[in-house]
């Protein structure tokens, strides 16, 4: 599966990104209302990568897998999903 979107870094050290949210539009979650939970993906790349600035447009390639468990999103239970291949991604 290939997903495209904008990088919202969660864990980074200067220009090196270790973990991020893939969001559907520029500026989502930071200075705008957040996207619906089914439009955000939590990504942990297989190796850190460099970005020039937050919200760079990227493509994430991997396989989506369902994982057991329960996540609360906006106060409602939602089961997580995860993609892997070139890293891991979980649907929020």
Secondary structure, DSSP 8 states (H G I E B T S, - for coil): -EEEEEEEEEEEETTEEEEEEEESSTTTTTTS----GGG-EEEEESS-EE-SSTT-EEEEEEEEEE-SS-EEETTEEE--EEEEESEEEEE-
